[in-house]
Amino acid sequence: MQTAVIVVDDGGLIVSANDAAKSGLGHSFEELAGEDFHELLHRDSHGHATPRTRCQLRNAILAGRTEHGDLEWFARGDGTLVQMSWLVAPYSCGSDKAGALVLLYESNRGVSDEGVKVPAPLTELDRLALLAETTTQLTSTLDVEEALRRLAVLTVPRLADWSVIDLLTEKDEVRRALVTEYRDGILVEREDLQGPMPPVPEESPMPLSRALRGAASSLAGPATYQGPPDSGIAVEQGRLFTETGMHSAVIAPIRGLRDVLGALTLGRSRHPRAFTASDLPLLEDITRRAGLALDNARLYQRQRKVAETMQRHLLPQLPTVPGVDMTARYVPAAHASSVGGDWYDAFALTDSSHALVIGDVVGHDLDAAAGMAQVRNMLRAFTWSQPEAMPSAVVTQLDNAVKHVAEVPMATMILATLSLGDDELWQLCWTNAGHPPPLLVSHDGRARYLTDVHGILLGTGVTRPRPDVFTVLPPRTTVLLYTDGLVESPHHSIDHGLERLRRHAASLAHRPLDAFCDLLLEQARPGDNDDDVAMLALRTPARA
């Protein structure tokens, strides 16, 4: 047979294939034999494997039915996609060997008179699948720009040749956020058609103006905007139809829970069939889901902005210690509100001593940040009120106070005092409350953890003695205090992370302190850890 034919067993595994199938799909028989037909070959228009439960072809094979499908996508051996129609028919090689024949062939169905491939009209099952995919895709991101890109991918070329998304800002300004065209088999973003738009007129009957005011969806075409424009936005819409060549469009409002967020325009230029009123309900279902997703994304971004403002006020300016370099870093958790319970602090106690703090309150949200702020402020107050006290005494006092702070279920921290000794060497007096140990790095590349003491963390309600340790810091020594986000990984032990940090720190000992911290974050932080990270580093001067 000249048509591509693949034989599968009753479980959908490939048994045989003719030369036309091997040639058309770019696979050798060895690459095909024994593989699951659906997993290896069947794709959606974006190259993703279609869900098994919604695959009509696979269900026909398993049920032993004869079925046919038009213009679906299949993966070639080189990763490219080829669009073919298919026919499945039951097949038997003897009484105990049931299976199916799958014929793959090019079809002229769905091709316009100009030779342009036209997507087949959506069945009711296709519509439900599209809406389910829209919900999944749009609700799985909290990034507005990513949500817009996903909305374009969901609708083009499946429904239209063009996708145009206009958004209203919080100041009711209009921005043409994304214009996407399906050209030569790929989606192309048209930045030349994007940008600021004129304001929405209050009384205009034009489709986009009505949609941006929250009115019902409507049909539009070039003729809609051929008359004298009633507003600046109508001028821009006329230019859009001219530039894109759209002969038919549907426009629907994108509504959030309380406000209109924007409008979605789908247009057809190569697709010969014009939109009709029967297409409006599907578009409205899509924009309803898009509105909820964009509402959530905007709420998240507003919360993130509040968090970033809060963070700027919570993270202190480092003091100047004569002769000592000091720097700090904070990297927020990737999937939280951009602020969390990790913090660092450094402040003067007396003319000759400074306090250094690194800590971590459980959580990665605004509650954790609020709890962290209380702990930080209490610690500063306790430390300033008794500048000569040992760090352990201050931490014990803080532990007693933390029990009464609802936002702080538990916390870890290191409190240290830095001072210059009589021998002109800097020294550290410190105590550890359940925190990862400080790292000491000499200028010649020797690195070791200070594990002399490790007291219990804060907030447990358990009373135990908290020891203090004095550590003399040789000239040009780097001390690194950090939180667990720099070493923890869901796929490796904490010991692995600590050793990784130690080795990278040793290799960077000769770098300037700022570069030392930046490169540690880049090289030592586990790639699969999305926790926030705080770092406080200091370097003693060379001996005079």
N, C-alpha and C positions, 0 to 999 in steps of 0.2 A: 504493500500500500504506500502511496505517496504522502498520505496524511500521517502525522505523528501519532503513533499508537503506543500506549503503555499498558502493560498487564499488571494488575495488582491483585493481591490475595484478599480474603474477606476482612482482613484487619487494616487494609490500606497500604501494605508494604509492597514495594515494587518487585515484581517477579521477572519481567522481561520488558524490552523496549526495542522498537525497530530503528532502522538507520535514520529515518526522518525525525524521530523523536530525539535521538542522540545528537543529530546535527542541529536541529532547531533550538534545542535547549542548551547546547554546548557542554554536554556531560558525556563522559565515557560510560560504558555499561557498568564498569566496576564502581563508578561513583553513584550510579543509580540503584544497583541491585541491593535489595534488603533495606533500603531507606524508606521512611514514611513519606508517601507522595505529598501529603498536605504540608508537613513540616519542611521538606526540602524545596518544594516548587511553588506552592500557592501563596500569593502575596496580595496585599491591597495596593492602591495606587501610589502609596508612599514607600513601598518596599518592605512593609512590616508583615509578619505572618498574620493571616486572618484568624480570629478566634475560632477554635475548633468547633464549639457548639453552634456557631452561626454560619459554618461553611456548608453551603448547599451541596457542593461537589462531594465533600467527605461524607456527609450524611447519606447521600445517594449510594455511595460505595458500600457503606456499612449496612444499609437497609436492603441492598440488592435491587434497587429501583433503576429504571431508565429515566434519566433526566438530562436537561440541556441548559447551558448558560452562555450568555453573550458577553464578549469583550471584557474578560477578566485578566488579571495580571499574573504572570508566572516568572520565576527567577531563573536566569541563565547561569551557567557555570562561572562566568566572569563577573557576576554580581549585577548585571544590567537586567532590566525588566522587558518582557515582551508581552503584548496584549493579544490574546487569542480567545476564541470561543471554544466550548468544550461539550462533549457528549459522553455520558457514562452509560454503559449497558452491562447487565449481568453476563458473566462468562464462566464456563466450567471446563476443566481439563480432566474429566472423569467424575465419578459419582462422589468422591470424597474431597474434591479440590474445587471449591467455589471461589469466585472472585469477580473481577470486573475488568472490562476494557475501557480505557480512557482515551478518547480521540481529542486531539488538540489541533485547531485549524484556524487560519485567518478567515475573517468574515467581512462581507460588505455591509452587513447590518450595522446601523449606527454610524454610517458614513454619509456626509452631506453630498450634494451634487458637486460641490467644489472640492471634494476629496478630503474634507476635514472630519476627523473622527469625532463622533458625538456620543457622549455618555448615554446609556440607555435610561429611560425614565425610571425613577425610583419606585420600587414596590412598597407596599405598606410595611413589610418586614425591613426593607432597606431604610425607610424613614425612622422606624423605631431604633434600628441599629445605629443610625447616624446621631439620633438624639442621645442615646446611651453613651456613645463615644464622645459627644460634645460635653456631656456632664462630667465624664471621667477626665477628659483632657483639660478642661478649663478649671475644674475644682482642685486639680493636683498641683497648681502653681499659685504662688502669692506675688508673683512679679507681673505687673500690668503689661509691660512690653512683651513678655513671653506669652501671656494670655492672648494678646492681640495676634501674635504670629500663629498661635495654635488655631485661633478662630479662622484665620485666612486659609490655613492648610485644610481645615475641616470642610470648607465650603468651595474651594477652588482646586481642581476643576470639576469636582463632583456635581456642583450645582450651577456654576457660572464660570466665565472666563476672567472676571475681574472681581476683586473684593476691595471695598473702600470703607474705612472705619473712621468716623468723625467723633471726637470726644469733646465734652464740655468740661472745662476746668472748674475748680471750686469758686472762681470769680465769674463764672458764666461766659468765659471766653471760649471760642471754638477753635479746635486744632484738628487738622486732617492728619491723624496719627499714623495711618498705614494705608498704602495703596499697593495692591499686589496683582500681578498679571500672570496668567498661565501662558508661557511661550516656549515652544520647542521642547515640550515635555518637562519643564521645570517651572517653579514659581520664581518670579522676578519682582523685587521690590522697586517701585517707581518713586525714588526720592524726589524727583523733579515735580511730582504732583502733590507732595506732602508739605505740611507747614501750617502757619496760622491762617485762619479764615475770618471773614467779616462776621459781625455779631448777628444773632438770630433775630429777625424782625418779628414783632409781636403779632401782626395781623396777616402775614403772608400766607396765601393758600398753596404755595409751592410745596412739593412732596418732602424735600429735605428739611425745610423750615418747619413744617408741621411735625415731622418726626422728632426733631430736636426740641420741640415743645411738648412732646409726649403723646401726640395724636396717633391714630392707628396707622398701620403700614399701608403702602400704596404702590401702584405701578408708575413707571416713568419711562420716557423715551426722549430722543433728540427733539421731537416736536414740543415736548413739555416746556423746553427752555428757549424756543425759537423766537417768541414774542419779546417785546420790550421787558427787560428785567425789572422786577419790583424791589430788588435789594442787591447788595454786594454779594451775598451768598448765592443768589440766583446767577450772577455773572460767573462765579467760580464753578457752579454746576454746569453751566453751558460750556465752559472751557473743558471741563472734565469729559463731557460727552464727545466733544470735538477731538480731544487728544486721544481718547481711548477707542473711538470708533464703536462705542456701545450702541446697539440698536434697540435694546430692551433692558430694563432694570427694575428691581424691586427694592424698596427702601423701608426699613422698619426701625422704630426707636429701640434703644438699649436702655431699659429701665432698671434702676436699683430698687432697694426696698422703699426708699423715700423720694428719690429724685430721678430725673432723666439724666443718664450718664453720657449719652451720645446716640449715634445712629449707624446702622450697617446698610451699605448699598452693595447689592450683588448685580453685576452687569454681564450681558452677553454681547460679544462682538463676533466671534467665529461660530459659535453655536447658533444654528439657523432658527431654532424655535424660540419664539418670544415668550416671556413670562406671562402667566395668566393669573386670574384671581385665585385659582386653585393652589397656586404656589405660596400664597401669603401665609396660611396657617403654619406651614413648616418653618418659614423664616421667622415668624413670631415666636415659635417654640424655641428656636435656636437663640434668638436675641434675649429671650427671657432667661435662659440659662447663662448666657454671656453676661447679662446684667448682674446676676447674683454673684458670679465669679469675680467680675470687676469690682463690685461693691466690697467683697471680702478683701481683694488685693489692695484697694485704696485704704480700707480701714487698717490693714496691716501696715501699709506704708506710713499712715499717719501715726500709728503707734510706734513705728520704728523711728520716726522723726522725733517724737517725744522722748523715746529712749536715748537717742543720740544726744539730744540736748541735756538730758539728765546725766548721761555719762560724762559729757564735757565738764559738768560742774562737780561730779564725784571724783574724777581722777585729778590728783593734785599736781601743782607745779613742783618740780624737784628743787630742793635747797641747793645752794652753792656751798660745797665743802672744800676749803682751800687745799689744793694739791690732789684731790681725789676726783676722778671722772665718775659720773653717775648718769645712767639713762634708764628708761623704762619703756615697755611696750604693752599695749592691750589690743587683743584681737577678739572681736565678739563672736559668739556662737553663730554658725552659718544659718541655722534654721530657727533661731529664737528672735527676740525683739531687739537684737543688736546691743543688748546690755545684759549682764548677768551678775552672779554673785562673786566673781573673781575680782580682786582688787590689790593694789599696791599702795604704799604710802611711805613718805620719808619727810621728816621734819626735825628742826633743831630742838634739843632739850636744854642744853646750856651752851656757853660759848665754845666748849671743847668737845661736846658729844652730840650725836644725832641718833634719832630712832629710825629704824628700817622695818618695814612691815610687808609681808605678803600673806594673802588670805583667800579663803574660798568658802562662801556661804552656799549651802545646797540650793540648786535651782538655776534656771537660765531665763528668767523673765523679769518683769518689773517688780514682782513681789520679792524676788531674790535681791534685786538691786536696792529696793527699799530697806530690806533687812541688812544688807551689806553696809548701807549708809549709816544705819544706827550703830552697828558694831564698830565701824571706823570712827565715828564721832565719840562713842563712849571710850574707845581705846585711847584716842588722843587726849580726852579729858583726864582719864586715869593716869596716863603717862606724864602729862604736863603737871598734874597736881603733886606728883612725887618723882621728880626727875632723877633722884639718886637711887630710886628703888631698883631692885633686880628685875629683869624681864619676867621671871617666873611669878613674882608677886603680883605684877600688873595683870598678867594673863589669868591668874587665879581669881583676881577681883572681877575681871571681865567675864569669866566663866560663870560666876555667881549671878552677874547681871543678865547674861544672855538667856538664862532660864525663864525670864519674865518677858522676853520679846517674842511675840507670836510669829513674826515673819522669819525667825531664825531657828529652824528645827535643829540644825547642827552646823558646825563650821570648823574649819581647820585654819591654822595660821602659824607663822613664825614671827616672833618679835625679837629684834636685835638692837643693841646700841653699839654705835661705831665711835671710837675715841682714839686719840693718839697717846701712846704710852711714853713712859719716861725714857725708853731707849729709842725714841723717835720712830718706832714701828706702830703701824695702825693695828688695833685689835678689835675683835668682835666678841661681845657677850650676848649670848642668845639662848632662847628656849623654843622648843618645837611642840606645838599642840596638834599632833596627828597629821602633819603636813609633809609632802615630799621633801627630802633632805636638801640643804643647800649644797651647791656644787662649787668647789674651790679649784681654780685653774691657774697653774703657774705660767710664767712667761715662756718657759722652755717646753710647754706642751704636756705637762703632767697634770692630770685631772683626777680628783677624788671627791667622794661625797662625805659630808660631815654627818656621821651617823652616831655621834657620841650619845645623844639623848633623843628620845622620841616619846613625848608625853601623850596622854589621851586627848582626843579632840574636844571641842567645846560643845556644851549643850546636852551631854549624856546624863547629867545628874550624878555622876560618879565622882567622888572626891579622892584624888591621889596626889602625892607630892609631884611637883614639877621642877626638875633640876635645871640649872643653868650651866653653860659651858663657855669658857674663854678660849678663843682661837686667835693666835697671832698671825697677822697677814704679812708675809714677806713683800718686799718691793715688787711692783709690777704684777701683783696677784689680782686675778679677777674673781669676784664672788658673784654667783648667780642665784637669785631667789626666783622661783617660778611656780606656777600652778599645774595641776595634773593634766590639763589639756595639752601640754607640751610633750607628754610622755605616754599617756594612756591610749590604747587602741583596742577596739572590740575583738580583734583577731590575734592579739599577741599579749603576753604577760607584761605586767608592770616592770618586771626585771629587764625584759627585752627593751622596753622604752627607755629605761634609765641608762642602760648600757649604750644604747644608740645616742642618747643625748651626751653622755660622757665622751664618747669617741669624737663626735662632731665638735664639741666644745674644745677638746684638746687640739684638734686640727686647726682651729680658728684662733688659737691663743694669741697669735701675733697681730691679728687684725685690730684696727681701731674699735673702740667699744660699741659705737653705733652699728658699724658693719658686722661686728661679732653677733649682736642681737638679731639683726635683720637676716643674716645667713643662717643662724640657728633656727629661726622660725621657718625659713624656707626649706632647710635640709633635715632638721631633726623632728619637726612636728609630724606625726603620723598622718598620711594622706586620708585615712578613713576615720579620722577623729574630727567631729564638728563641734566639739566643746569650745568654750571661750578660753583664752589664754592671757594670763598676766605675767609679766617678767620685770624684775628689778635687778639691775646689774651695776656693780661698782668696780673700779680698778684703782689700786693704790699707786702712788707715784714711785719713780725710781729713787733710790737712796741718793741724797745730795752728795 
